[in-house]
Amino acid sequence: MAETMQFDLVSPERRVASLQVAAVQIPGADGDLTAMKDHAPLITTLRPGVLSVDGPDGEAKFVVTGGFAEISSAGASILAERAVPVEDMTQEIYHDMVKSAHEAHAKARETFQNEPGPVDDAAKLLADMVAMGDHIGISPPNL
C-alpha cells in the first residue's frame, strides 16, 4: 500500500468520514482528479458525483452534491454541500437531491430568462445529478 494521508469529509450536518487513505478520487467541477500524499496544494469546487477513497481498510465511496475540496501535501479536506456513504444511499434520498436540482433549474430559468449562464449552470447541475444516479444504479424521479 502506498503512503497514506489524512482524509476528512464533512457536510453541514456532520463529519461523514475521517480516515487515513492512499488516494482520493474527487469529482471536481473542472474534471475528476486523484489526490495522493505530497499532492501540490489545490482548492477546487465539486460537482455532483461519487467520491472514492482507497485506504488500508479498502475502498469507501460517498455521494457528494457539490462543495469544495482542499488538497495539500498532508491530506484532503472535502467540504460537501451534502455527502452520503454510497451504501446508505436510498431511492428517497436520491429523489430529494434530484428534486432540489430540478427546482434550482426551474428557478434559474424563471429568474434569468435572458441570461444563459446561470440557467446553463443549473441545467449542468441537474444533468450531473442524473448521471450520478446512473453511476450508482438508482433511477431519477419522474418530475
For each residue, the residues with C-beta under 8 A, 3 or more apart:
1: 4 22 56
2: 22 23 36 37
3: 22 36 37 38
4: 1 20 21 22 37 55 56
5: 20 21 22 35 36 37 74 75 76
6: 18 19 20 74 75 76
7: 17 18 19 20 21 24 53 55 75 76 78
8: 15 17 18 75 76 77 78
9: 15 16 17 18 51 62 64 78 80 83
10: 14 15 16 77 78 79 80 83
11: 14 16 67 79 80 81 82 83
12: 81
13:
14: 10 11
15: 8 9 10 18
16: 9 10 11 62 80 83 84 85
17: 7 8 9 53 60 62 85
18: 6 7 8 9 15
19: 6 7 53 55 57 60
20: 4 5 6 7 55 56
21: 4 5 7 24 53 54 55
22: 1 2 3 4 5 36 37 54 55 56
23: 2 34 35 36 53 54
24: 7 21 34 35 36 51 52 53 54 71 76 78
25: 32 33 34 51 52 53 54
26: 32 33 34 35 44 46 51 69 71 76 78
27: 32 46 47 48 49 50 51 64
28: 31 32 33 44 45 46 47 69
29: 44 45 46 47
30: 44 45
31: 28
32: 25 26 27 28 49
33: 25 26 28 42 44
34: 23 24 25 26
35: 5 23 24 26 39 42 69 71 76
36: 2 3 5 22 23 24 39
37: 2 3 4 5 22 73 74 75
38: 3 73
39: 35 36 42 71 72 73 76
40: 71 73
41: 71 72 73
42: 33 35 39 69 70 71
43: 68 69 70 71
44: 26 28 29 30 33 68 69 71
45: 28 29 30 66 67 68 69
46: 26 27 28 29 49 51 64 65 66 67 68 69 78 80 81
47: 27 28 29 66 124 125 128
48: 27 63 64 65 66 97 101 125 128 129 131 132
49: 27 32 46 63 64 128 131 132 135
50: 27 61 62 63 64 86 132 135 136
51: 9 24 25 26 27 46 61 62 63 64 78 80 83
52: 24 25 59 60 61 62
53: 7 17 19 21 23 24 25 59 60 61 62
54: 21 22 23 24 25 58 59
55: 4 7 19 20 21 22 58 59 60
56: 1 4 20 22
57: 19 60
58: 54 55
59: 52 53 54 55
60: 17 19 52 53 55 57 85
61: 50 51 52 53 85 86
62: 9 16 17 50 51 52 53 80 83 84 85 86
63: 48 49 50 51 82 83 84 85 86 89 94 97 132 136
64: 9 27 46 48 49 50 51 67 78 80 81 82 83
65: 46 48 80 81 82 83 97 101 129
66: 45 46 47 48 80 81 82 125
67: 11 45 46 64 78 79 80 81 83
68: 43 44 45 46 78 79
69: 26 28 35 42 43 44 45 46 76 77 78 79
70: 42 43 76 77 78 79
71: 24 26 35 39 40 41 42 43 44 75 76
72: 39 41 75 76
73: 37 38 39 40 41
74: 5 6 37
75: 5 6 7 8 37 71 72
76: 5 6 7 8 24 26 35 39 69 70 71 72
77: 8 10 69 70
78: 7 8 9 10 24 26 46 51 64 67 68 69 70 83
79: 10 11 67 68 69 70
80: 9 10 11 16 46 51 62 64 65 66 67 83
81: 11 12 46 64 65 66 67
82: 11 63 64 65 66 97
83: 9 10 11 16 51 62 63 64 65 67 78 80
84: 16 62 63 88 89 93
85: 16 17 60 61 62 63 88 89
86: 50 61 62 63 89 136
87:
88: 84 85 93
89: 63 84 85 86 93 94 136 138
90: 93 94
91: 94 95 138 139
92: 95 96
93: 84 88 89 90 96 97
94: 63 89 90 91 97 98 133 138 140
95: 91 92 98 99 140 141
96: 92 93 99 100
97: 48 63 65 82 93 94 100 101 129
98: 94 95 101 102 126 129 130 133 140 141 143
99: 95 96 102 103 141 143
100: 96 97 103 104
101: 48 65 97 98 104 105 122 125 126 129
102: 98 99 105 106 126 143
103: 99 100 106 107
104: 100 101 107 108 122 125 126
105: 101 102 108 109 119 122 123 125 126
106: 102 103 109 110
107: 103 104 110 111 122
108: 104 105 111 112 118 119 121 122
109: 105 106 112 113 119 122
110: 106 107 113
111: 107 108 118
112: 108 109 115 116 117 118 119
113: 109 110
114:
115: 112 118 119
116: 112 119 120
117: 112 120 121
118: 108 111 112 115 121 122
119: 105 108 109 112 115 116 122 123
120: 116 117 123 124
121: 108 117 118 124 125
122: 101 104 105 107 108 109 118 119 125 126
123: 105 119 120 126 127
124: 47 120 121 127 128
125: 47 48 66 101 104 105 121 122 128 129
126: 98 101 102 104 105 122 123 129 130
127: 123 124 130 131
128: 47 48 49 124 125 131 132
129: 48 65 97 98 101 125 126 132 133 140
130: 98 126 127 133 134 140
131: 48 49 127 128 134 135
132: 48 49 50 63 128 129 135 136
133: 94 98 129 130 136 137 138 139 140
134: 130 131 137 139
135: 49 50 131 132
136: 50 63 86 89 132 133
137: 133 134
138: 89 91 94 133
139: 91 133 134
140: 94 95 98 129 130 133 143
141: 95 98 99
142:
143: 98 99 102 140
